[in-house]
Amino acid sequence: MKLLVSGEDPTLQAARLAGRLVAGDPRRTAEVCGGSPEFAKQLGYSWPRRPSP
Protein backbone atom coordinates (compact mmCIF):
# COMPACT_ATOMS: atom_id res chain seq x y z
CA MET A 1 0.00 0.00 0.00
CA LYS A 2 1.36 3.38 -0.90
CA LEU A 3 0.85 6.24 1.51
CA LEU A 4 1.16 9.74 0.19
CA VAL A 5 2.66 12.00 2.84
CA SER A 6 1.68 15.65 2.83
CA GLY A 7 2.06 18.71 5.01
CA GLU A 8 -1.22 17.82 6.70
CA ASP A 9 -1.27 17.18 10.45
CA PRO A 10 0.47 13.80 11.06
CA THR A 11 -2.33 12.74 13.41
CA LEU A 12 -4.88 13.14 10.60
CA GLN A 13 -2.64 11.29 8.15
CA ALA A 14 -2.20 8.42 10.62
CA ALA A 15 -5.97 8.23 11.19
CA ARG A 16 -6.56 8.09 7.42
CA LEU A 17 -3.98 5.30 7.01
CA ALA A 18 -5.51 3.32 9.87
CA GLY A 19 -8.92 3.69 8.24
CA ARG A 20 -7.59 2.34 4.96
CA LEU A 21 -5.96 -0.63 6.70
CA VAL A 22 -9.13 -1.76 8.45
CA ALA A 23 -11.60 -0.88 5.66
CA GLY A 24 -11.13 -4.12 3.78
CA ASP A 25 -8.91 -6.98 2.80
CA PRO A 26 -5.60 -5.52 1.51
CA ARG A 27 -5.09 -8.59 -0.68
CA ARG A 28 -7.77 -7.24 -3.01
CA THR A 29 -5.56 -4.34 -4.11
CA ALA A 30 -2.05 -5.46 -3.13
CA GLU A 31 0.63 -6.65 -5.53
CA VAL A 32 3.28 -9.22 -4.73
CA CYS A 33 6.64 -7.57 -5.32
CA GLY A 34 9.11 -9.87 -3.60
CA GLY A 35 9.48 -12.90 -1.42
CA SER A 36 8.69 -16.39 -2.62
CA PRO A 37 5.70 -18.30 -3.97
CA GLU A 38 5.52 -20.31 -0.74
CA PHE A 39 5.33 -17.24 1.51
CA ALA A 40 2.85 -15.53 -0.79
CA LYS A 41 0.59 -18.58 -0.61
CA GLN A 42 0.81 -18.65 3.21
CA LEU A 43 -0.43 -15.04 3.26
CA GLY A 44 -3.25 -15.73 0.81
CA TYR A 45 -1.69 -14.07 -2.23
CA SER A 46 -1.31 -15.52 -5.72
CA TRP A 47 2.20 -15.56 -7.12
CA PRO A 48 2.29 -13.40 -10.26
CA ARG A 49 2.80 -15.19 -13.55
CA ARG A 50 5.52 -13.80 -15.72
CA PRO A 51 4.69 -13.27 -19.39
CA SER A 52 6.26 -15.75 -21.81
CA PRO A 53 9.15 -14.32 -23.86
TACORNOR-V846991 format. One record per residue. N is the residue number from 1. PSI is psi as a letter, one per 30 degrees, with the letter a starting at -180 (none if undefined). Layout:
n->[N,N]
psi->[PSI,PSI]
//
This chain:
n->[1,2,3,4,5,6,7,8,9,10,11,12,13,14,15,16,17,18,19,20,21,22,23,24,25,26,27,28,29,30,31,32,33,34,35,36,37,38,39,40,41,42,43,44,45,46,47,48,49,50,51,52,53]
psi->[k,k,j,k,k,a,g,l,k,e,e,e,e,e,e,e,e,e,e,e,e,f,f,a,j,f,f,f,f,l,k,k,g,a,b,l,e,e,e,e,e,e,f,g,l,k,k,k,k,k,k,k,none]
//
